[in-house]
């Protein structure tokens, strides 16, 4: 599964002329909609975790038992958040909607 995610991020960046951004970054992220598996696993692996309000999780606040570092509405917002956190310009010509992020950040 992680290799699929890596390939997806690499393809996304290469297709937008950003180079192989994945290899330049040292942070690992886990994006998921299931606090009990996705977020718990990411936290155990010491990844920065992003919980999306789609699929399994649809709450307005972070999961109290397995909290993520960030909570966003969907995968598009999660990708934009990662670009912002890594100080990488988010492509303005991307298919992703430009949306205001509503985030919960837990230090």
C-alpha positions in Angstrom: 0.0 0.0 0.0 2.7 2.5 0.9 4.4 1.9 -2.5 1.2 2.8 -4.2 1.0 6.0 -2.3 4.7 6.8 -3.1 4.1 6.2 -6.8 1.0 8.4 -6.7 2.8 11.3 -5.1 5.7 10.9 -7.4 3.5 10.8 -10.5 1.5 13.8 -9.3 4.7 15.9 -8.8 6.4 14.8 -12.0 3.3 15.4 -14.1 3.2 19.0 -12.8 6.9 19.7 -13.4 7.9 19.7 -9.7 10.5 17.0 -10.0 10.7 14.0 -7.8 9.6 15.9 -4.7 9.1 12.7 -2.7 12.8 11.9 -2.7 13.6 15.5 -1.5 11.5 15.3 1.6 12.2 13.5 4.9 8.7 13.6 6.3 6.3 10.7 5.9 2.6 11.2 6.0 -0.3 8.8 6.4 -3.6 9.9 5.0 -6.6 7.8 6.0 -10.3 7.8 6.9 -10.1 5.1 9.6 -8.7 6.3 13.0 -8.4 2.7 14.3 -6.2 1.4 11.5 -4.9 4.2 9.2 -4.2 6.8 11.9 -3.2 4.4 14.6 -0.7 2.7 12.2 0.7 6.0 11.0 1.1 7.3 14.6 2.9 4.1 15.6 5.2 4.4 12.6 5.9 8.0 13.7 4.4 9.5 10.5 2.5 12.8 10.4 -1.1 11.6 10.2 -4.0 13.3 8.3 -7.5 12.1 9.0 -10.0 12.7 6.2 -13.8 13.1 6.7 -14.7 10.6 4.1 -15.5 6.9 4.2 -15.3 5.5 7.8 -14.7 8.9 9.6 -17.2 11.7 9.2 -16.9 13.5 12.6 -16.4 17.2 13.0 -13.6 16.8 15.7 -10.6 14.6 15.9 -10.9 11.0 17.0 -10.4 11.0 20.8 -8.9 7.5 21.0 -6.6 7.6 17.9 -6.1 11.3 17.1 -4.5 12.4 13.9 -2.1 15.4 13.7 -4.5 17.0 11.2 -8.1 16.6 10.2 -9.4 17.7 6.8 -12.5 17.2 4.7 -11.1 15.1 1.8 -8.0 13.8 0.0 -7.6 16.9 -2.0 -7.3 19.0 1.1 -4.8 16.5 2.6 -2.6 16.9 -0.5 -2.7 20.6 -0.4 -1.9 20.5 3.4 1.2 18.3 2.7 2.4 20.7 0.1 1.9 23.7 2.5 3.7 21.8 5.3 6.6 20.9 3.1 6.8 24.5 1.7 6.2 23.3 -1.9 4.1 25.5 -4.2 0.8 23.9 -4.9 0.2 23.9 -8.6 -2.4 26.4 -9.5 -3.3 24.5 -12.7 -4.1 21.2 -10.8 -7.4 19.5 -10.8 -7.7 20.0 -7.1 -10.2 22.6 -6.0 -8.9 25.6 -4.3 -10.6 25.4 -0.9 -10.1 27.0 2.4 -8.7 24.3 4.8 -10.5 23.7 8.0 -7.8 22.1 10.1 -7.4 20.7 13.5 -3.7 20.6 14.4 -2.5 18.6 17.4 1.1 19.3 18.4 
